Amino acid sequence: MSESDEKDDFLAKSNESRSGLGGEFFDFLKDNKKWWLAPIIISIVGLGILVMLGGTAAAPFIYTLF
């Protein structure tokens, strides 16, 4: 690959739209075939949201769920 081809590839990549964290994670799962990580990450994020909401005014409503 010549230097001009590498420069053209770099310019093409820099003009692409950027994806967010969710898009990057989905691309990682798809490219590396690590679909078993998805339920683990979703569970950890859900637990984190519950912990964050536990310290707010929504706490009495969350505690009644359990």
N, CA, C and O atoms as a CHARMM CRD file, in Angstrom:
* protein
*
  264
    1    1 MET  N      0.85200  -1.16500   0.00000 PROA 1      0.00000
    2    1 MET  CA     0.00000   0.00000   0.00000 PROA 1      0.00000
    3    1 MET  C      0.90000   1.23000   0.00000 PROA 1      0.00000
    4    1 MET  O      1.77600   1.35400   0.85600 PROA 1      0.00000
    5    2 SER  N      0.69900   2.11700  -0.92700 PROA 2      0.00000
    6    2 SER  CA     1.53700   3.29900  -1.02500 PROA 2      0.00000
    7    2 SER  C      1.09800   4.36500  -0.02900 PROA 2      0.00000
    8    2 SER  O      0.03500   4.27400   0.58600 PROA 2      0.00000
    9    3 GLU  N      1.94800   5.37300   0.10700 PROA 3      0.00000
   10    3 GLU  CA     1.66900   6.44100   1.06800 PROA 3      0.00000
   11    3 GLU  C      0.42500   7.23100   0.68900 PROA 3      0.00000
   12    3 GLU  O     -0.32700   7.65700   1.56600 PROA 3      0.00000
   13    4 SER  N      0.19800   7.43200  -0.61000 PROA 4      0.00000
   14    4 SER  CA    -0.98700   8.18900  -1.03400 PROA 4      0.00000
   15    4 SER  C     -2.26200   7.38400  -0.77900 PROA 4      0.00000
   16    4 SER  O     -3.29900   7.96200  -0.45300 PROA 4      0.00000
   17    5 ASP  N     -2.19700   6.05400  -0.92400 PROA 5      0.00000
   18    5 ASP  CA    -3.35700   5.21800  -0.61600 PROA 5      0.00000
   19    5 ASP  C     -3.69400   5.28200   0.87500 PROA 5      0.00000
   20    5 ASP  O     -4.86200   5.34300   1.25800 PROA 5      0.00000
   21    6 GLU  N     -2.65300   5.26800   1.70700 PROA 6      0.00000
   22    6 GLU  CA    -2.87400   5.36000   3.14600 PROA 6      0.00000
   23    6 GLU  C     -3.46900   6.71400   3.50400 PROA 6      0.00000
   24    6 GLU  O     -4.35000   6.79700   4.36100 PROA 6      0.00000
   25    7 LYS  N     -2.99900   7.77100   2.85900 PROA 7      0.00000
   26    7 LYS  CA    -3.52200   9.10600   3.13400 PROA 7      0.00000
   27    7 LYS  C     -4.97500   9.20700   2.69100 PROA 7      0.00000
   28    7 LYS  O     -5.79700   9.79500   3.39400 PROA 7      0.00000
   29    8 ASP  N     -5.30400   8.63200   1.51700 PROA 8      0.00000
   30    8 ASP  CA    -6.68400   8.64300   1.03600 PROA 8      0.00000
   31    8 ASP  C     -7.59300   7.85200   1.97700 PROA 8      0.00000
   32    8 ASP  O     -8.72200   8.26300   2.24400 PROA 8      0.00000
   33    9 ASP  N     -7.10000   6.71700   2.47800 PROA 9      0.00000
   34    9 ASP  CA    -7.88100   5.90900   3.41000 PROA 9      0.00000
   35    9 ASP  C     -8.12300   6.67700   4.70600 PROA 9      0.00000
   36    9 ASP  O     -9.21700   6.64000   5.26800 PROA 9      0.00000
   37   10 PHE  N     -7.08500   7.37400   5.17100 PROA 10     0.00000
   38   10 PHE  CA    -7.21800   8.17900   6.39100 PROA 10     0.00000
   39   10 PHE  C     -8.23500   9.29100   6.20100 PROA 10     0.00000
   40   10 PHE  O     -9.05600   9.53600   7.08400 PROA 10     0.00000
   41   11 LEU  N     -8.19200   9.96500   5.06200 PROA 11     0.00000
   42   11 LEU  CA    -9.14400  11.04200   4.78700 PROA 11     0.00000
   43   11 LEU  C    -10.57100  10.50400   4.67700 PROA 11     0.00000
   44   11 LEU  O    -11.51500  11.14500   5.14000 PROA 11     0.00000
   45   12 ALA  N    -10.72700   9.34100   4.07000 PROA 12     0.00000
   46   12 ALA  CA   -12.05300   8.74200   3.94800 PROA 12     0.00000
   47   12 ALA  C    -12.60500   8.38500   5.32700 PROA 12     0.00000
   48   12 ALA  O    -13.78400   8.60200   5.60700 PROA 12     0.00000
   49   13 LYS  N    -11.74200   7.83500   6.18600 PROA 13     0.00000
   50   13 LYS  CA   -12.18200   7.48600   7.54000 PROA 13     0.00000
   51   13 LYS  C    -12.52600   8.73600   8.35100 PROA 13     0.00000
   52   13 LYS  O    -13.45700   8.71700   9.15600 PROA 13     0.00000
   53   14 SER  N    -11.77900   9.82000   8.14100 PROA 14     0.00000
   54   14 SER  CA   -12.03100  11.03000   8.92000 PROA 14     0.00000
   55   14 SER  C    -13.32500  11.71500   8.50300 PROA 14     0.00000
   56   14 SER  O    -13.89600  12.47000   9.29000 PROA 14     0.00000
   57   15 ASN  N    -13.80000  11.47200   7.29200 PROA 15     0.00000
   58   15 ASN  CA   -15.03800  12.08800   6.82200 PROA 15     0.00000
   59   15 ASN  C    -16.28500  11.30000   7.19800 PROA 15     0.00000
   60   15 ASN  O    -17.39900  11.79100   7.01700 PROA 15     0.00000
   61   16 GLU  N    -16.11700  10.08600   7.71800 PROA 16     0.00000
   62   16 GLU  CA   -17.26100   9.27600   8.12600 PROA 16     0.00000
   63   16 GLU  C    -17.88600   9.86600   9.38600 PROA 16     0.00000
   64   16 GLU  O    -17.21500  10.52500  10.18000 PROA 16     0.00000
   65   17 SER  N    -19.17800   9.61700   9.55100 PROA 17     0.00000
   66   17 SER  CA   -19.84200  10.10500  10.76000 PROA 17     0.00000
   67   17 SER  C    -19.38800   9.26800  11.95500 PROA 17     0.00000
   68   17 SER  O    -19.10400   8.07700  11.82700 PROA 17     0.00000
   69   18 ARG  N    -19.32800   9.91200  13.10700 PROA 18     0.00000
   70   18 ARG  CA   -18.88400   9.23800  14.32100 PROA 18     0.00000
   71   18 ARG  C    -20.06500   8.57000  15.00000 PROA 18     0.00000
   72   18 ARG  O    -21.16300   9.12400  15.05200 PROA 18     0.00000
   73   19 SER  N    -19.83200   7.38600  15.51600 PROA 19     0.00000
   74   19 SER  CA   -20.88500   6.69600  16.25000 PROA 19     0.00000
   75   19 SER  C    -20.63600   6.88600  17.74500 PROA 19     0.00000
   76   19 SER  O    -19.51800   7.17900  18.16800 PROA 19     0.00000
   77   20 GLY  N    -21.66500   6.71900  18.51200 PROA 20     0.00000
   78   20 GLY  CA   -21.55500   6.89200  19.95300 PROA 20     0.00000
   79   20 GLY  C    -21.02700   5.64200  20.62400 PROA 20     0.00000
   80   20 GLY  O    -20.56300   4.70900  19.97000 PROA 20     0.00000
   81   21 LEU  N    -21.10800   5.64500  21.93700 PROA 21     0.00000
   82   21 LEU  CA   -20.60900   4.52600  22.72100 PROA 21     0.00000
   83   21 LEU  C    -21.39900   3.25000  22.42100 PROA 21     0.00000
   84   21 LEU  O    -20.82700   2.16500  22.32100 PROA 21     0.00000
   85   22 GLY  N    -22.71800   3.39400  22.28000 PROA 22     0.00000
   86   22 GLY  CA   -23.54600   2.22500  21.96700 PROA 22     0.00000
   87   22 GLY  C    -23.19700   1.63200  20.60700 PROA 22     0.00000
   88   22 GLY  O    -23.13100   0.41200  20.45400 PROA 22     0.00000
   89   23 GLY  N    -22.97500   2.49100  19.62700 PROA 23     0.00000
   90   23 GLY  CA   -22.59600   2.02200  18.29900 PROA 23     0.00000
   91   23 GLY  C    -21.24000   1.33300  18.29100 PROA 23     0.00000
   92   23 GLY  O    -21.05300   0.30900  17.63500 PROA 23     0.00000
   93   24 GLU  N    -20.29700   1.91000  19.03000 PROA 24     0.00000
   94   24 GLU  CA   -18.97400   1.28900  19.13400 PROA 24     0.00000
   95   24 GLU  C    -19.06400  -0.07600  19.80600 PROA 24     0.00000
   96   24 GLU  O    -18.40900  -1.02800  19.38300 PROA 24     0.00000
   97   25 PHE  N    -19.87800  -0.16700  20.85600 PROA 25     0.00000
   98   25 PHE  CA   -20.03100  -1.43800  21.55100 PROA 25     0.00000
   99   25 PHE  C    -20.68200  -2.47900  20.65500 PROA 25     0.00000
  100   25 PHE  O    -20.26400  -3.63700  20.63400 PROA 25     0.00000
  101   26 PHE  N    -21.70900  -2.06600  19.91300 PROA 26     0.00000
  102   26 PHE  CA   -22.37300  -2.99300  18.99500 PROA 26     0.00000
  103   26 PHE  C    -21.40100  -3.46000  17.90200 PROA 26     0.00000
  104   26 PHE  O    -21.38400  -4.64000  17.55400 PROA 26     0.00000
  105   27 ASP  N    -20.60000  -2.54500  17.36600 PROA 27     0.00000
  106   27 ASP  CA   -19.60500  -2.93300  16.35600 PROA 27     0.00000
  107   27 ASP  C    -18.58700  -3.90400  16.93300 PROA 27     0.00000
  108   27 ASP  O    -18.17300  -4.84800  16.26000 PROA 27     0.00000
  109   28 PHE  N    -18.18300  -3.67400  18.18100 PROA 28     0.00000
  110   28 PHE  CA   -17.25500  -4.59300  18.83000 PROA 28     0.00000
  111   28 PHE  C    -17.86200  -5.98800  18.94900 PROA 28     0.00000
  112   28 PHE  O    -17.21000  -6.98700  18.64500 PROA 28     0.00000
  113   29 LEU  N    -19.13400  -6.04300  19.40000 PROA 29     0.00000
  114   29 LEU  CA   -19.78800  -7.34300  19.53200 PROA 29     0.00000
  115   29 LEU  C    -19.89700  -8.04500  18.18600 PROA 29     0.00000
  116   29 LEU  O    -19.66500  -9.25000  18.08100 PROA 29     0.00000
  117   30 LYS  N    -20.25200  -7.28200  17.15900 PROA 30     0.00000
  118   30 LYS  CA   -20.45500  -7.86800  15.83500 PROA 30     0.00000
  119   30 LYS  C    -19.13300  -8.34100  15.23000 PROA 30     0.00000
  120   30 LYS  O    -19.05700  -9.44600  14.69400 PROA 30     0.00000
  121   31 ASP  N    -18.09900  -7.51200  15.31500 PROA 31     0.00000
  122   31 ASP  CA   -16.82300  -7.85000  14.68900 PROA 31     0.00000
  123   31 ASP  C    -16.09800  -8.98900  15.39100 PROA 31     0.00000
  124   31 ASP  O    -15.46700  -9.82200  14.74100 PROA 31     0.00000
  125   32 ASN  N    -16.18700  -9.02700  16.70900 PROA 32     0.00000
  126   32 ASN  CA   -15.44900 -10.03600  17.47100 PROA 32     0.00000
  127   32 ASN  C    -16.29900 -11.22800  17.88400 PROA 32     0.00000
  128   32 ASN  O    -15.80900 -12.13800  18.55300 PROA 32     0.00000
  129   33 LYS  N    -17.56500 -11.23000  17.49100 PROA 33     0.00000
  130   33 LYS  CA   -18.48700 -12.32600  17.78300 PROA 33     0.00000
  131   33 LYS  C    -18.52200 -12.65500  19.27400 PROA 33     0.00000
  132   33 LYS  O    -18.37900 -13.80900  19.67600 PROA 33     0.00000
  133   34 LYS  N    -18.71500 -11.61900  20.07800 PROA 34     0.00000
  134   34 LYS  CA   -18.77800 -11.76400  21.53200 PROA 34     0.00000
  135   34 LYS  C    -20.17400 -11.40900  22.02600 PROA 34     0.00000
  136   34 LYS  O    -20.32900 -10.57500  22.91900 PROA 34     0.00000
  137   35 TRP  N    -21.18500 -12.04200  21.44400 PROA 35     0.00000
  138   35 TRP  CA   -22.57100 -11.73000  21.79100 PROA 35     0.00000
  139   35 TRP  C    -22.91200 -12.10100  23.21500 PROA 35     0.00000
  140   35 TRP  O    -23.87500 -11.57000  23.76800 PROA 35     0.00000
  141   36 TRP  N    -22.14600 -13.00500  23.83800 PROA 36     0.00000
  142   36 TRP  CA   -22.42500 -13.40600  25.20400 PROA 36     0.00000
  143   36 TRP  C    -22.17300 -12.26100  26.18400 PROA 36     0.00000
  144   36 TRP  O    -22.63000 -12.32800  27.32600 PROA 36     0.00000
  145   37 LEU  N    -21.45600 -11.20900  25.76900 PROA 37     0.00000
  146   37 LEU  CA   -21.20800 -10.06800  26.64600 PROA 37     0.00000
  147   37 LEU  C    -22.42100  -9.15200  26.79100 PROA 37     0.00000
  148   37 LEU  O    -22.53800  -8.43800  27.78700 PROA 37     0.00000
  149   38 ALA  N    -23.32100  -9.16600  25.81300 PROA 38     0.00000
  150   38 ALA  CA   -24.46000  -8.24200  25.81200 PROA 38     0.00000
  151   38 ALA  C    -25.34200  -8.38500  27.05700 PROA 38     0.00000
  152   38 ALA  O    -25.62600  -7.36900  27.69100 PROA 38     0.00000
  153   39 PRO  N    -25.79000  -9.58000  27.44100 PROA 39     0.00000
  154   39 PRO  CA   -26.64200  -9.66500  28.63500 PROA 39     0.00000
  155   39 PRO  C    -25.92000  -9.24700  29.91600 PROA 39     0.00000
  156   39 PRO  O    -26.54100  -8.70200  30.82700 PROA 39     0.00000
  157   40 ILE  N    -24.61800  -9.50000  29.98800 PROA 40     0.00000
  158   40 ILE  CA   -23.85200  -9.11300  31.16700 PROA 40     0.00000
  159   40 ILE  C    -23.80300  -7.59500  31.28000 PROA 40     0.00000
  160   40 ILE  O    -24.04700  -7.04100  32.35300 PROA 40     0.00000
  161   41 ILE  N    -23.48900  -6.92300  30.18300 PROA 41     0.00000
  162   41 ILE  CA   -23.39100  -5.46400  30.18500 PROA 41     0.00000
  163   41 ILE  C    -24.75500  -4.83400  30.45500 PROA 41     0.00000
  164   41 ILE  O    -24.85100  -3.86100  31.20300 PROA 41     0.00000
  165   42 ILE  N    -25.80200  -5.37800  29.85600 PROA 42     0.00000
  166   42 ILE  CA   -27.15200  -4.84000  30.08000 PROA 42     0.00000
  167   42 ILE  C    -27.54000  -4.98600  31.54600 PROA 42     0.00000
  168   42 ILE  O    -28.14000  -4.07700  32.11900 PROA 42     0.00000
  169   43 SER  N    -27.20700  -6.11300  32.15600 PROA 43     0.00000
  170   43 SER  CA   -27.52500  -6.32200  33.57400 PROA 43     0.00000
  171   43 SER  C    -26.75700  -5.35200  34.46700 PROA 43     0.00000
  172   43 SER  O    -27.31700  -4.80500  35.41700 PROA 43     0.00000
  173   44 ILE  N    -25.49100  -5.13900  34.16900 PROA 44     0.00000
  174   44 ILE  CA   -24.67900  -4.21800  34.97200 PROA 44     0.00000
  175   44 ILE  C    -25.19900  -2.79100  34.84300 PROA 44     0.00000
  176   44 ILE  O    -25.27400  -2.06600  35.83400 PROA 44     0.00000
  177   45 VAL  N    -25.55700  -2.38500  33.62900 PROA 45     0.00000
  178   45 VAL  CA   -26.09700  -1.03900  33.42100 PROA 45     0.00000
  179   45 VAL  C    -27.43900  -0.89000  34.14500 PROA 45     0.00000
  180   45 VAL  O    -27.68700   0.13600  34.77800 PROA 45     0.00000
  181   46 GLY  N    -28.29500  -1.89500  34.05600 PROA 46     0.00000
  182   46 GLY  CA   -29.58500  -1.85000  34.75500 PROA 46     0.00000
  183   46 GLY  C    -29.42500  -1.75000  36.26100 PROA 46     0.00000
  184   46 GLY  O    -30.13800  -0.98800  36.91500 PROA 46     0.00000
  185   47 LEU  N    -28.49600  -2.51200  36.81500 PROA 47     0.00000
  186   47 LEU  CA   -28.23400  -2.44800  38.24800 PROA 47     0.00000
  187   47 LEU  C    -27.69600  -1.07500  38.63200 PROA 47     0.00000
  188   47 LEU  O    -28.06700  -0.52800  39.67000 PROA 47     0.00000
  189   48 GLY  N    -26.82700  -0.52000  37.80100 PROA 48     0.00000
  190   48 GLY  CA   -26.29500   0.81900  38.06200 PROA 48     0.00000
  191   48 GLY  C    -27.38500   1.87500  38.05800 PROA 48     0.00000
  192   48 GLY  O    -27.36700   2.79100  38.88100 PROA 48     0.00000
  193   49 ILE  N    -28.33000   1.75600  37.14300 PROA 49     0.00000
  194   49 ILE  CA   -29.45300   2.70400  37.09600 PROA 49     0.00000
  195   49 ILE  C    -30.30000   2.58600  38.35500 PROA 49     0.00000
  196   49 ILE  O    -30.72100   3.59700  38.91700 PROA 49     0.00000
  197   50 LEU  N    -30.55500   1.35000  38.80600 PROA 50     0.00000
  198   50 LEU  CA   -31.31900   1.16200  40.04100 PROA 50     0.00000
  199   50 LEU  C    -30.60300   1.75400  41.25200 PROA 50     0.00000
  200   50 LEU  O    -31.24100   2.34600  42.12200 PROA 50     0.00000
  201   51 VAL  N    -29.29800   1.60100  41.31000 PROA 51     0.00000
  202   51 VAL  CA   -28.53500   2.15600  42.42500 PROA 51     0.00000
  203   51 VAL  C    -28.58600   3.67900  42.39300 PROA 51     0.00000
  204   51 VAL  O    -28.73400   4.31800  43.43400 PROA 51     0.00000
  205   52 MET  N    -28.46400   4.25600  41.20900 PROA 52     0.00000
  206   52 MET  CA   -28.53100   5.71600  41.09000 PROA 52     0.00000
  207   52 MET  C    -29.90800   6.24000  41.47600 PROA 52     0.00000
  208   52 MET  O    -30.01600   7.26000  42.15600 PROA 52     0.00000
  209   53 LEU  N    -30.94900   5.55500  41.05100 PROA 53     0.00000
  210   53 LEU  CA   -32.30400   5.98800  41.38600 PROA 53     0.00000
  211   53 LEU  C    -32.62800   5.74500  42.85200 PROA 53     0.00000
  212   53 LEU  O    -33.54100   6.36900  43.39200 PROA 53     0.00000
  213   54 GLY  N    -31.89700   4.85100  43.50100 PROA 54     0.00000
  214   54 GLY  CA   -32.13200   4.56300  44.91700 PROA 54     0.00000
  215   54 GLY  C    -31.81100   5.73400  45.81300 PROA 54     0.00000
  216   54 GLY  O    -32.32200   5.80300  46.93100 PROA 54     0.00000
  217   55 GLY  N    -30.98200   6.65600  45.36200 PROA 55     0.00000
  218   55 GLY  CA   -30.63300   7.81700  46.16100 PROA 55     0.00000
  219   55 GLY  C    -31.45000   9.04200  45.81300 PROA 55     0.00000
  220   55 GLY  O    -31.13200  10.13400  46.28200 PROA 55     0.00000
  221   56 THR  N    -32.48200   8.90500  45.01500 PROA 56     0.00000
  222   56 THR  CA   -33.29200  10.04500  44.60500 PROA 56     0.00000
  223   56 THR  C    -34.69000   9.93800  45.20800 PROA 56     0.00000
  224   56 THR  O    -34.96500   9.06800  46.03500 PROA 56     0.00000
  225   57 ALA  N    -35.55300  10.83300  44.77900 PROA 57     0.00000
  226   57 ALA  CA   -36.93900  10.81700  45.26000 PROA 57     0.00000
  227   57 ALA  C    -37.71300   9.61200  44.73400 PROA 57     0.00000
  228   57 ALA  O    -38.80500   9.32400  45.22400 PROA 57     0.00000
  229   58 ALA  N    -37.17200   8.91000  43.75400 PROA 58     0.00000
  230   58 ALA  CA   -37.84200   7.73100  43.21000 PROA 58     0.00000
  231   58 ALA  C    -37.60500   6.48600  44.06700 PROA 58     0.00000
  232   58 ALA  O    -38.15900   5.42600  43.77600 PROA 58     0.00000
  233   59 ALA  N    -36.79600   6.59800  45.11200 PROA 59     0.00000
  234   59 ALA  CA   -36.43900   5.44100  45.93900 PROA 59     0.00000
  235   59 ALA  C    -37.64600   4.71700  46.53200 PROA 59     0.00000
  236   59 ALA  O    -37.67100   3.48700  46.48400 PROA 59     0.00000
  237   60 PRO  N    -38.64500   5.40000  47.08700 PROA 60     0.00000
  238   60 PRO  CA   -39.77700   4.65100  47.66100 PROA 60     0.00000
  239   60 PRO  C    -40.50300   3.79600  46.62600 PROA 60     0.00000
  240   60 PRO  O    -41.04400   2.74200  46.96100 PROA 60     0.00000
  241   61 PHE  N    -40.51800   4.23900  45.38900 PROA 61     0.00000
  242   61 PHE  CA   -41.20900   3.47000  44.35100 PROA 61     0.00000
  243   61 PHE  C    -40.38600   2.27600  43.91400 PROA 61     0.00000
  244   61 PHE  O    -40.94100   1.24200  43.54200 PROA 61     0.00000
  245   62 ILE  N    -39.07200   2.40400  43.95400 PROA 62     0.00000
  246   62 ILE  CA   -38.19600   1.28300  43.57300 PROA 62     0.00000
  247   62 ILE  C    -38.22800   0.21300  44.65900 PROA 62     0.00000
  248   62 ILE  O    -38.26300  -0.97900  44.35200 PROA 62     0.00000
  249   63 TYR  N    -38.21700   0.62500  45.92300 PROA 63     0.00000
  250   63 TYR  CA   -38.20000  -0.34200  47.01100 PROA 63     0.00000
  251   63 TYR  C    -39.46100  -1.18500  47.04200 PROA 63     0.00000
  252   63 TYR  O    -39.42000  -2.33200  47.48700 PROA 63     0.00000
  253   64 THR  N    -40.58100  -0.64600  46.58100 PROA 64     0.00000
  254   64 THR  CA   -41.80800  -1.43200  46.56500 PROA 64     0.00000
  255   64 THR  C    -41.77600  -2.52900  45.50800 PROA 64     0.00000
  256   64 THR  O    -42.55100  -3.48200  45.59300 PROA 64     0.00000
  257   65 LEU  N    -40.89600  -2.41700  44.51100 PROA 65     0.00000
  258   65 LEU  CA   -40.76900  -3.46500  43.49300 PROA 65     0.00000
  259   65 LEU  C    -40.14200  -4.72700  44.04300 PROA 65     0.00000
  260   65 LEU  O    -40.40400  -5.82500  43.55200 PROA 65     0.00000
  261   66 PHE  N    -39.31500  -4.57200  45.06300 PROA 66     0.00000
  262   66 PHE  CA   -38.60000  -5.71300  45.60800 PROA 66     0.00000
  263   66 PHE  C    -39.20400  -6.07700  46.93300 PROA 66     0.00000
  264   66 PHE  O    -38.75200  -7.02200  47.57900 PROA 66     0.00000
